[in-house]
Amino acid sequence: MEIFQIGVLADSFRVGFREAIEKAREVGAKGVQVYATYGDMAPENLSPARRKEILDMVKSNGLVISALCGDLGGHGFAVKEENQWKIEKSKRILDLAKDLETNIVTTHIGVIPPDPRHPRRAILAEACEALGEYGDSIGAYFAIETGPETAATLKEFLDGLSSKGVRVNFDPANLVMVTGDDPVAAVYTLKDYIVHTHAKDGIMLKKDDPERIYNFFAEGGIEDINLGELFKEVPLGEGQVDFPRYLKALYDIGYRGFLTIEREVGPNPEKDIRLAVDFLKGCIESLKKSLGQ
């Protein structure tokens, strides 16, 4: 029995949906994560019949949907004036997740300031309470992706929410590339909240303000910075994420879910994804041997 399942973010193949599902099967994945924010996969564009067709397509390839990606871009939920429509759209994505037999929607919510008194904290908390309460009501999780803030700040924020429907999508590469946080220590910090993970690797080349970096993405690159000088995403095993220790930490906290490969750069994503599957399988086998399994 596997202690983790290997998944792939379908969009990482950079091909059509059906072909991406077939490729995920071919590389040996057990699940796929799917963007569900725009175009053909947006909830408002999917009839009940089409939802069933998508689910049947996934199942016929021997896969499950590990999670949906509901990232609506911009500053996440940090701009109060935008939150009414973003919250309603996010609820519909949660509904879609349930129809596709997953209970996890991942997203970036915006940068959580380390100071609890910062006014943005209240705006983010209000949005997350609304989504968390809705998640509680339908048995689904809205999972914040790690990256813009340290694990300690994220945990403090989550501890302050009254609902249980907001959890964590753990991306170790975002931590090493942007905050410099140790992913292994961060797993233990966030142990009560992790419901999904991304398998991604990277290198920090130069330390910068995480808020400045995420503003660059949110505002279409208007910041006068060169991201290539700050960090680099690399194939699994070639970066600063210590995957053997990272997977051991996940095992220690009782996580038995998906390691979903995300490859956002590179000229040949399918090749990198195949290598990532093999790399993860090797790490998992080594961990099982060390555990006497």
Phi and psi in degrees as GROMACS dihedral restraints (atoms count N, CA, C in turn):
[ dihedral_restraints ]
;  ai    aj    ak    al  type     phi  dphi    fc
    3     4     5     6     1   -75.3    20    10
    4     5     6     7     1   143.9    20    10
    6     7     8     9     1   -88.5    20    10
    7     8     9    10     1   -18.1    20    10
    9    10    11    12     1  -136.4    20    10
   10    11    12    13     1   156.9    20    10
   12    13    14    15     1  -106.6    20    10
   13    14    15    16     1   142.5    20    10
   15    16    17    18     1   -98.4    20    10
   16    17    18    19     1   128.1    20    10
   18    19    20    21     1  -123.4    20    10
   19    20    21    22     1   173.9    20    10
   21    22    23    24     1  -138.1    20    10
   22    23    24    25     1   137.5    20    10
   24    25    26    27     1   -72.6    20    10
   25    26    27    28     1   112.6    20    10
   27    28    29    30     1   -54.1    20    10
   28    29    30    31     1   -38.8    20    10
   30    31    32    33     1   -65.8    20    10
   31    32    33    34     1   -17.6    20    10
   33    34    35    36     1   -65.6    20    10
   34    35    36    37     1   -23.0    20    10
   36    37    38    39     1   -72.4    20    10
   37    38    39    40     1   -21.5    20    10
   39    40    41    42     1    60.3    20    10
   40    41    42    43     1    41.9    20    10
   42    43    44    45     1  -133.6    20    10
   43    44    45    46     1   180.0    20    10
   45    46    47    48     1   -63.5    20    10
   46    47    48    49     1   163.0    20    10
   48    49    50    51     1   -60.4    20    10
   49    50    51    52     1   -49.8    20    10
   51    52    53    54     1   -60.4    20    10
   52    53    54    55     1   -43.6    20    10
   54    55    56    57     1   -65.8    20    10
   55    56    57    58     1   -36.8    20    10
   57    58    59    60     1   -64.0    20    10
   58    59    60    61     1   -39.6    20    10
   60    61    62    63     1   -63.6    20    10
   61    62    63    64     1   -43.2    20    10
   63    64    65    66     1   -64.5    20    10
   64    65    66    67     1   -40.6    20    10
   66    67    68    69     1   -66.2    20    10
   67    68    69    70     1   -37.6    20    10
   69    70    71    72     1   -59.8    20    10
   70    71    72    73     1   -41.4    20    10
   72    73    74    75     1   -63.8    20    10
   73    74    75    76     1   -44.8    20    10
   75    76    77    78     1   -62.9    20    10
   76    77    78    79     1   -35.2    20    10
   78    79    80    81     1   -81.0    20    10
   79    80    81    82     1    -6.6    20    10
   81    82    83    84     1    97.6    20    10
   82    83    84    85     1    15.2    20    10
   84    85    86    87     1   -75.5    20    10
   85    86    87    88     1   160.6    20    10
   87    88    89    90     1  -109.1    20    10
   88    89    90    91     1   -11.9    20    10
   90    91    92    93     1  -153.2    20    10
   91    92    93    94     1   166.2    20    10
   93    94    95    96     1  -134.3    20    10
   94    95    96    97     1   144.9    20    10
   96    97    98    99     1  -103.8    20    10
   97    98    99   100     1   143.5    20    10
   99   100   101   102     1  -131.6    20    10
  100   101   102   103     1   133.8    20    10
  102   103   104   105     1   -68.4    20    10
  103   104   105   106     1   135.8    20    10
  105   106   107   108     1  -136.9    20    10
  106   107   108   109     1    45.8    20    10
  108   109   110   111     1  -115.1    20    10
  109   110   111   112     1   -22.6    20    10
  111   112   113   114     1  -151.1    20    10
  112   113   114   115     1   165.8    20    10
  114   115   116   117     1    64.3    20    10
  115   116   117   118     1  -146.7    20    10
  117   118   119   120     1   -63.4    20    10
  118   119   120   121     1   -24.8    20    10
  120   121   122   123     1   -97.1    20    10
  121   122   123   124     1     1.4    20    10
  123   124   125   126     1   -68.9    20    10
  124   125   126   127     1   141.8    20    10
  126   127   128   129     1   -58.1    20    10
  127   128   129   130     1   -33.8    20    10
  129   130   131   132     1   -70.8    20    10
  130   131   132   133     1   -13.6    20    10
  132   133   134   135     1  -104.3    20    10
  133   134   135   136     1     6.9    20    10
  135   136   137   138     1  -116.1    20    10
  136   137   138   139     1   109.9    20    10
  138   139   140   141     1   -71.8    20    10
  139   140   141   142     1   163.4    20    10
  141   142   143   144     1   -54.3    20    10
  142   143   144   145     1   -38.3    20    10
  144   145   146   147     1   -65.9    20    10
  145   146   147   148     1   -41.6    20    10
  147   148   149   150     1   -68.1    20    10
  148   149   150   151     1   -36.1    20    10
  150   151   152   153     1   -61.6    20    10
  151   152   153   154     1   -42.9    20    10
  153   154   155   156     1   -65.5    20    10
  154   155   156   157     1   -38.7    20    10
  156   157   158   159     1   -62.8    20    10
  157   158   159   160     1   -42.6    20    10
  159   160   161   162     1   -64.0    20    10
  160   161   162   163     1   -44.8    20    10
  162   163   164   165     1   -63.7    20    10
  163   164   165   166     1   -40.9    20    10
  165   166   167   168     1   -64.0    20    10
  166   167   168   169     1   -37.2    20    10
  168   169   170   171     1   -63.5    20    10
  169   170   171   172     1   -44.3    20    10
  171   172   173   174     1   -63.9    20    10
  172   173   174   175     1   -47.9    20    10
  174   175   176   177     1   -65.1    20    10
  175   176   177   178     1   -36.3    20    10
  177   178   179   180     1   -66.8    20    10
  178   179   180   181     1   -18.0    20    10
  180   181   182   183     1   -96.0    20    10
  181   182   183   184     1    11.1    20    10
  183   184   185   186     1    74.4    20    10
  184   185   186   187     1    23.5    20    10
  186   187   188   189     1  -116.5    20    10
  187   188   189   190     1   167.6    20    10
  189   190   191   192     1  -127.0    20    10
  190   191   192   193     1   164.3    20    10
  192   193   194   195     1   -90.7    20    10
  193   194   195   196     1   118.2    20    10
  195   196   197   198     1   -76.2    20    10
  196   197   198   199     1   -34.3    20    10
  198   199   200   201     1  -171.7    20    10
  199   200   201   202     1   162.9    20    10
  201   202   203   204     1  -103.8    20    10
  202   203   204   205     1   152.0    20    10
  204   205   206   207     1  -100.8    20    10
  205   206   207   208     1   121.2    20    10
  207   208   209   210     1  -114.2    20    10
  208   209   210   211     1    28.6    20    10
  210   211   212   213     1   -70.5    20    10
  211   212   213   214     1   115.2    20    10
  213   214   215   216     1   -93.8    20    10
  214   215   216   217     1     6.7    20    10
  216   217   218   219     1    76.7    20    10
  217   218   219   220     1  -169.9    20    10
  219   220   221   222     1    62.2    20    10
  220   221   222   223     1  -141.6    20    10
  222   223   224   225     1   -93.7    20    10
  223   224   225   226     1    26.4    20    10
  225   226   227   228     1    64.3    20    10
  226   227   228   229     1  -123.3    20    10
  228   229   230   231     1  -110.0    20    10
  229   230   231   232     1    25.6    20    10
  231   232   233   234     1   -84.6    20    10
  232   233   234   235     1   -14.0    20    10
  234   235   236   237     1  -106.1    20    10
  235   236   237   238     1   106.7    20    10
  237   238   239   240     1   -55.2    20    10
  238   239   240   241     1   -38.6    20    10
  240   241   242   243     1   -65.2    20    10
  241   242   243   244     1   -21.0    20    10
  243   244   245   246     1   -93.8    20    10
  244   245   246   247     1    -9.9    20    10
  246   247   248   249     1   -74.2    20    10
  247   248   249   250     1   -25.4    20    10
  249   250   251   252     1   -60.6    20    10
  250   251   252   253     1   -50.9    20    10
  252   253   254   255     1   -72.0    20    10
  253   254   255   256     1   -32.8    20    10
  255   256   257   258     1   -67.9    20    10
  256   257   258   259     1   -39.4    20    10
  258   259   260   261     1   -65.9    20    10
  259   260   261   262     1   -44.4    20    10
  261   262   263   264     1   -64.1    20    10
  262   263   264   265     1   -42.2    20    10
  264   265   266   267     1   -64.9    20    10
  265   266   267   268     1   -39.4    20    10
  267   268   269   270     1   -64.5    20    10
  268   269   270   271     1   -35.6    20    10
  270   271   272   273     1   -63.5    20    10
  271   272   273   274     1   -39.7    20    10
  273   274   275   276     1   -68.3    20    10
  274   275   276   277     1   -31.3    20    10
  276   277   278   279     1   -69.7    20    10
  277   278   279   280     1   -37.4    20    10
  279   280   281   282     1   -61.8    20    10
  280   281   282   283     1   -41.6    20    10
  282   283   284   285     1   -60.0    20    10
  283   284   285   286     1   -44.2    20    10
  285   286   287   288     1   -61.3    20    10
  286   287   288   289     1   -41.3    20    10
  288   289   290   291     1   -55.8    20    10
  289   290   291   292     1   -46.4    20    10
  291   292   293   294     1   -62.0    20    10
  292   293   294   295     1   -40.0    20    10
  294   295   296   297     1   -63.7    20    10
  295   296   297   298     1   -29.2    20    10
  297   298   299   300     1   -96.4    20    10
  298   299   300   301     1    15.3    20    10
  300   301   302   303     1    63.4    20    10
  301   302   303   304     1    34.5    20    10
  303   304   305   306     1  -125.9    20    10
  304   305   306   307     1   161.7    20    10
  306   307   308   309     1  -124.5    20    10
  307   308   309   310     1    24.0    20    10
  309   310   311   312     1  -129.1    20    10
  310   311   312   313     1   129.7    20    10
  312   313   314   315     1  -124.1    20    10
  313   314   315   316     1   124.5    20    10
  315   316   317   318     1  -101.5    20    10
  316   317   318   319     1   153.2    20    10
  318   319   320   321     1  -166.5    20    10
  319   320   321   322     1   166.8    20    10
  321   322   323   324     1   -98.2    20    10
  322   323   324   325     1   131.0    20    10
  324   325   326   327     1   -96.0    20    10
  325   326   327   328     1    -6.7    20    10
  327   328   329   330     1   111.8    20    10
  328   329   330   331     1   172.9    20    10
  330   331   332   333     1   -82.8    20    10
  331   332   333   334     1   123.2    20    10
  333   334   335   336     1   -84.4    20    10
  334   335   336   337     1   116.0    20    10
  336   337   338   339     1   -65.6    20    10
  337   338   339   340     1   143.4    20    10
  339   340   341   342     1   -67.0    20    10
  340   341   342   343     1   -25.2    20    10
  342   343   344   345     1   -82.5    20    10
  343   344   345   346     1   115.6    20    10
  345   346   347   348     1   -60.5    20    10
  346   347   348   349     1   -19.5    20    10
  348   349   350   351     1   -87.3    20    10
  349   350   351   352     1    -5.9    20    10
  351   352   353   354     1   -62.0    20    10
  352   353   354   355     1   133.4    20    10
  354   355   356   357     1   -59.1    20    10
  355   356   357   358     1   -27.7    20    10
  357   358   359   360     1   -66.5    20    10
  358   359   360   361     1   -27.5    20    10
  360   361   362   363     1   -59.3    20    10
  361   362   363   364     1   -42.1    20    10
  363   364   365   366     1   -66.8    20    10
  364   365   366   367     1   -37.5    20    10
  366   367   368   369     1   -65.3    20    10
  367   368   369   370     1   -46.5    20    10
  369   370   371   372     1   -63.8    20    10
  370   371   372   373     1   -41.4    20    10
  372   373   374   375     1   -64.2    20    10
  373   374   375   376     1   -40.8    20    10
  375   376   377   378     1   -61.6    20    10
  376   377   378   379     1   -43.7    20    10
  378   379   380   381     1   -66.1    20    10
  379   380   381   382     1   -42.9    20    10
  381   382   383   384     1   -68.5    20    10
  382   383   384   385     1   -33.7    20    10
  384   385   386   387     1   -62.8    20    10
  385   386   387   388     1   -42.6    20    10
  387   388   389   390     1   -62.9    20    10
  388   389   390   391     1   -44.0    20    10
  390   391   392   393     1   -72.4    20    10
  391   392   393   394     1   -37.8    20    10
  393   394   395   396     1   -64.8    20    10
  394   395   396   397     1   -41.3    20    10
  396   397   398   399     1   -64.7    20    10
  397   398   399   400     1   -39.5    20    10
  399   400   401   402     1   -67.5    20    10
  400   401   402   403     1   -41.7    20    10
  402   403   404   405     1   -58.8    20    10
  403   404   405   406     1   -43.7    20    10
  405   406   407   408     1   -57.8    20    10
  406   407   408   409     1   -38.7    20    10
  408   409   410   411     1   -71.9    20    10
  409   410   411   412     1   -24.6    20    10
  411   412   413   414     1  -115.4    20    10
  412   413   414   415     1     1.8    20    10
  414   415   416   417     1    74.6    20    10
  415   416   417   418     1    45.1    20    10
  417   418   419   420     1  -135.9    20    10
  418   419   420   421     1   162.1    20    10
  420   421   422   423     1  -120.8    20    10
  421   422   423   424     1   138.7    20    10
  423   424   425   426     1  -102.9    20    10
  424   425   426   427     1   108.8    20    10
  426   427   428   429     1  -105.1    20    10
  427   428   429   430     1   117.1    20    10
  429   430   431   432     1   -76.6    20    10
  430   431   432   433     1   129.1    20    10
  432   433   434   435     1   -81.2    20    10
  433   434   435   436     1   134.9    20    10
  435   436   437   438     1   -67.4    20    10
  436   437   438   439     1   152.9    20    10
  438   439   440   441     1   154.2    20    10
  439   440   441   442     1   -60.9    20    10
  441   442   443   444     1   -72.8    20    10
  442   443   444   445     1   -21.4    20    10
  444   445   446   447     1  -133.5    20    10
  445   446   447   448     1   166.7    20    10
  447   448   449   450     1   -70.8    20    10
  448   449   450   451     1   161.2    20    10
  450   451   452   453     1   -61.1    20    10
  451   452   453   454     1   -35.9    20    10
  453   454   455   456     1   -63.8    20    10
  454   455   456   457     1   -42.0    20    10
  456   457   458   459     1   -66.3    20    10
  457   458   459   460     1   -42.7    20    10
  459   460   461   462     1   -63.2    20    10
  460   461   462   463     1   -42.9    20    10
  462   463   464   465     1   -62.6    20    10
  463   464   465   466     1   -43.9    20    10
  465   466   467   468     1   -59.9    20    10
  466   467   468   469     1   -41.0    20    10
  468   469   470   471     1   -63.6    20    10
  469   470   471   472     1   -48.0    20    10
  471   472   473   474     1   -65.4    20    10
  472   473   474   475     1   -37.5    20    10
  474   475   476   477     1   -61.0    20    10
  475   476   477   478     1   -25.9    20    10
  477   478   479   480     1   -85.1    20    10
  478   479   480   481     1    -5.5    20    10
  480   481   482   483     1   -85.7    20    10
  481   482   483   484     1   145.6    20    10
  483   484   485   486     1   -86.2    20    10
  484   485   486   487     1   -26.2    20    10
  486   487   488   489     1   -87.3    20    10
  487   488   489   490     1   159.9    20    10
  489   490   491   492     1  -103.4    20    10
  490   491   492   493     1     0.7    20    10
  492   493   494   495     1   -81.8    20    10
  493   494   495   496     1    -2.2    20    10
  495   496   497   498     1  -106.9    20    10
  496   497   498   499     1   121.5    20    10
  498   499   500   501     1  -129.6    20    10
  499   500   501   502     1  -152.6    20    10
  501   502   503   504     1  -131.0    20    10
  502   503   504   505     1   133.4    20    10
  504   505   506   507     1  -100.5    20    10
  505   506   507   508     1   110.0    20    10
  507   508   509   510     1   -88.8    20    10
  508   509   510   511     1   116.8    20    10
  510   511   512   513     1  -115.7    20    10
  511   512   513   514     1   104.3    20    10
  513   514   515   516     1   -67.2    20    10
  514   515   516   517     1   -31.8    20    10
  516   517   518   519     1   -67.6    20    10
  517   518   519   520     1   -37.9    20    10
  519   520   521   522     1   -58.7    20    10
  520   521   522   523     1   -38.0    20    10
  522   523   524   525     1   -66.7    20    10
  523   524   525   526     1   -47.5    20    10
  525   526   527   528     1   -70.7    20    10
  526   527   528   529     1   -33.1    20    10
  528   529   530   531     1   -79.0    20    10
  529   530   531   532     1   -32.3    20    10
  531   532   533   534     1  -111.3    20    10
  532   533   534   535     1   -51.5    20    10
  534   535   536   537     1   -94.0    20    10
  535   536   537   538     1   -22.2    20    10
  537   538   539   540     1    77.7    20    10
  538   539   540   541     1    11.2    20    10
  540   541   542   543     1   -72.1    20    10
  541   542   543   544     1   146.2    20    10
  543   544   545   546     1   -78.7    20    10
  544   545   546   547     1   115.6    20    10
  546   547   548   549     1   -60.8    20    10
  547   548   549   550     1   -34.0    20    10
  549   550   551   552     1   -66.1    20    10
  550   551   552   553     1   -49.6    20    10
  552   553   554   555     1   -62.6    20    10
  553   554   555   556     1   -36.3    20    10
  555   556   557   558     1   -65.5    20    10
  556   557   558   559     1   -32.8    20    10
  558   559   560   561     1   -59.5    20    10
  559   560   561   562     1   -46.0    20    10
  561   562   563   564     1   -66.9    20    10
  562   563   564   565     1   -36.3    20    10
  564   565   566   567     1   -62.8    20    10
  565   566   567   568     1   -41.9    20    10
  567   568   569   570     1  -100.2    20    10
  568   569   570   571     1    19.6    20    10
  570   571   572   573     1   -57.0    20    10
  571   572   573   574     1   -29.4    20    10
  573   574   575   576     1   -82.4    20    10
  574   575   576   577     1    -4.2    20    10
  576   577   578   579     1  -121.8    20    10
  577   578   579   580     1   -13.9    20    10
  579   580   581   582     1   -74.9    20    10
  580   581   582   583     1   121.3    20    10
  582   583   584   585     1  -120.8    20    10
  583   584   585   586     1   -10.3    20    10
  585   586   587   588     1  -159.8    20    10
  586   587   588   589     1   152.7    20    10
  588   589   590   591     1  -136.6    20    10
  589   590   591   592     1   155.5    20    10
  591   592   593   594     1  -106.2    20    10
  592   593   594   595     1   137.2    20    10
  594   595   596   597     1   -97.7    20    10
  595   596   597   598     1   102.8    20    10
  597   598   599   600     1  -148.5    20    10
  598   599   600   601     1   152.3    20    10
  600   601   602   603     1  -132.3    20    10
  601   602   603   604     1   156.5    20    10
  603   604   605   606     1  -167.9    20    10
  604   605   606   607     1   176.3    20    10
  606   607   608   609     1  -135.8    20    10
  607   608   609   610     1   132.0    20    10
  609   610   611   612     1   -85.0    20    10
  610   611   612   613     1   124.6    20    10
  612   613   614   615     1   -95.9    20    10
  613   614   615   616     1   -33.2    20    10
  615   616   617   618     1  -155.1    20    10
  616   617   618   619     1   131.5    20    10
  618   619   620   621     1   -72.6    20    10
  619   620   621   622     1   136.9    20    10
  621   622   623   624     1  -144.9    20    10
  622   623   624   625     1   173.2    20    10
  624   625   626   627     1   -71.0    20    10
  625   626   627   628     1   118.0    20    10
  627   628   629   630     1   -56.1    20    10
  628   629   630   631     1   -35.4    20    10
  630   631   632   633     1   -65.3    20    10
  631   632   633   634     1   -39.4    20    10
  633   634   635   636     1   -63.1    20    10
  634   635   636   637     1   -40.5    20    10
  636   637   638   639     1   -64.5    20    10
  637   638   639   640     1   -46.4    20    10
  639   640   641   642     1   -72.5    20    10
  640   641   642   643     1   -26.5    20    10
  642   643   644   645     1   -64.0    20    10
  643   644   645   646     1   -34.9    20    10
  645   646   647   648     1   -58.5    20    10
  646   647   648   649     1   -46.1    20    10
  648   649   650   651     1   -69.0    20    10
  649   650   651   652     1   -42.1    20    10
  651   652   653   654     1   -67.6    20    10
  652   653   654   655     1   -32.3    20    10
  654   655   656   657     1  -109.3    20    10
  655   656   657   658     1    19.1    20    10
  657   658   659   660     1    73.9    20    10
  658   659   660   661     1    29.2    20    10
  660   661   662   663     1    80.2    20    10
  661   662   663   664     1    24.6    20    10
  663   664   665   666     1   -77.7    20    10
  664   665   666   667     1   -16.8    20    10
  666   667   668   669     1   -66.9    20    10
  667   668   669   670     1   143.9    20    10
  669   670   671   672     1   -86.2    20    10
  670   671   672   673     1    68.2    20    10
  672   673   674   675     1  -136.7    20    10
  673   674   675   676     1   156.1    20    10
  675   676   677   678     1  -111.6    20    10
  676   677   678   679     1   104.6    20    10
  678   679   680   681     1   -60.2    20    10
  679   680   681   682     1   -30.3    20    10
  681   682   683   684     1   -63.7    20    10
  682   683   684   685     1   -19.3    20    10
  684   685   686   687     1   -86.9    20    10
  685   686   687   688     1   -12.4    20    10
  687   688   689   690     1   -99.3    20    10
  688   689   690   691     1   -43.1    20    10
  690   691   692   693     1  -156.2    20    10
  691   692   693   694     1   167.0    20    10
  693   694   695   696     1  -145.8    20    10
  694   695   696   697     1   127.7    20    10
  696   697   698   699     1   -80.6    20    10
  697   698   699   700     1   134.8    20    10
  699   700   701   702     1  -132.1    20    10
  700   701   702   703     1   163.7    20    10
  702   703   704   705     1   -58.2    20    10
  703   704   705   706     1   154.2    20    10
  705   706   707   708     1   -56.1    20    10
  706   707   708   709     1   136.0    20    10
  708   709   710   711     1    91.1    20    10
  709   710   711   712     1    -6.8    20    10
  711   712   713   714     1  -108.1    20    10
  712   713   714   715     1     3.0    20    10
  714   715   716   717     1  -115.8    20    10
  715   716   717   718     1  -155.3    20    10
  717   718   719   720     1   -95.8    20    10
  718   719   720   721     1     2.6    20    10
  720   721   722   723     1   -82.9    20    10
  721   722   723   724     1   120.7    20    10
  723   724   725   726     1   -84.2    20    10
  724   725   726   727     1    88.2    20    10
  726   727   728   729     1   -62.4    20    10
  727   728   729   730     1   -40.0    20    10
  729   730   731   732     1   -58.3    20    10
  730   731   732   733     1   -44.8    20    10
  732   733   734   735     1   -71.4    20    10
  733   734   735   736     1   -35.5    20    10
  735   736   737   738     1   -64.1    20    10
  736   737   738   739     1   -46.7    20    10
  738   739   740   741     1   -66.5    20    10
  739   740   741   742     1   -35.6    20    10
  741   742   743   744     1   -62.9    20    10
  742   743   744   745     1   -38.5    20    10
  744   745   746   747     1   -64.6    20    10
  745   746   747   748     1   -43.5    20    10
  747   748   749   750     1   -60.6    20    10
  748   749   750   751     1   -42.5    20    10
  750   751   752   753     1   -62.7    20    10
  751   752   753   754     1   -42.4    20    10
  753   754   755   756     1   -59.3    20    10
  754   755   756   757     1   -36.7    20    10
  756   757   758   759     1   -85.7    20    10
  757   758   759   760     1    -0.4    20    10
  759   760   761   762     1    91.9    20    10
  760   761   762   763     1     9.4    20    10
  762   763   764   765     1   -74.0    20    10
  763   764   765   766     1   130.0    20    10
  765   766   767   768     1  -133.0    20    10
  766   767   768   769     1    24.4    20    10
  768   769   770   771     1   -93.5    20    10
  769   770   771   772     1  -149.1    20    10
  771   772   773   774     1   -87.3    20    10
  772   773   774   775     1   142.1    20    10
  774   775   776   777     1  -105.7    20    10
  775   776   777   778     1    98.7    20    10
  777   778   779   780     1   -98.3    20    10
  778   779   780   781     1   113.8    20    10
  780   781   782   783     1   -68.5    20    10
  781   782   783   784     1   127.3    20    10
  783   784   785   786     1  -123.0    20    10
  784   785   786   787     1   122.1    20    10
  786   787   788   789     1  -125.6    20    10
  787   788   789   790     1   107.1    20    10
  789   790   791   792     1   -98.0    20    10
  790   791   792   793     1   -10.9    20    10
  792   793   794   795     1  -135.1    20    10
  793   794   795   796     1  -179.7    20    10
  795   796   797   798     1    96.1    20    10
  796   797   798   799     1   146.5    20    10
  798   799   800   801     1   -77.0    20    10
  799   800   801   802     1   -19.0    20    10
  801   802   803   804     1  -132.7    20    10
  802   803   804   805     1    75.5    20    10
  804   805   806   807     1   -61.6    20    10
  805   806   807   808     1   -35.8    20    10
  807   808   809   810     1   -62.6    20    10
  808   809   810   811     1   -41.7    20    10
  810   811   812   813     1   -60.6    20    10
  811   812   813   814     1   -45.5    20    10
  813   814   815   816     1   -64.5    20    10
  814   815   816   817     1   -37.1    20    10
  816   817   818   819     1   -67.9    20    10
  817   818   819   820     1   -42.1    20    10
  819   820   821   822     1   -59.7    20    10
  820   821   822   823     1   -44.2    20    10
  822   823   824   825     1   -63.3    20    10
  823   824   825   826     1   -37.7    20    10
  825   826   827   828     1   -65.4    20    10
  826   827   828   829     1   -41.1    20    10
  828   829   830   831     1   -60.1    20    10
  829   830   831   832     1   -47.6    20    10
  831   832   833   834     1   -62.2    20    10
  832   833   834   835     1   -41.3    20    10
  834   835   836   837     1   -61.7    20    10
  835   836   837   838     1   -46.7    20    10
  837   838   839   840     1   -65.2    20    10
  838   839   840   841     1   -40.8    20    10
  840   841   842   843     1   -59.5    20    10
  841   842   843   844     1   -40.6    20    10
  843   844   845   846     1   -64.3    20    10
  844   845   846   847     1   -42.8    20    10
  846   847   848   849     1   -63.6    20    10
  847   848   849   850     1   -40.6    20    10
  849   850   851   852     1   -66.0    20    10
  850   851   852   853     1   -43.1    20    10
  852   853   854   855     1   -63.1    20    10
  853   854   855   856     1   -40.8    20    10
  855   856   857   858     1   -63.4    20    10
  856   857   858   859     1   -40.3    20    10
  858   859   860   861     1   -65.4    20    10
  859   860   861   862     1   -42.1    20    10
  861   862   863   864     1   -62.3    20    10
  862   863   864   865     1   -40.2    20    10
  864   865   866   867     1   -63.3    20    10
  865   866   867   868     1   -41.6    20    10
  867   868   869   870     1   -66.2    20    10
  868   869   870   871     1   -23.7    20    10
  870   871   872   873     1   -91.0    20    10
  871   872   873   874     1    -2.0    20    10
  873   874   875   876     1    75.9    20    10
  874   875   876   877     1    26.4    20    10
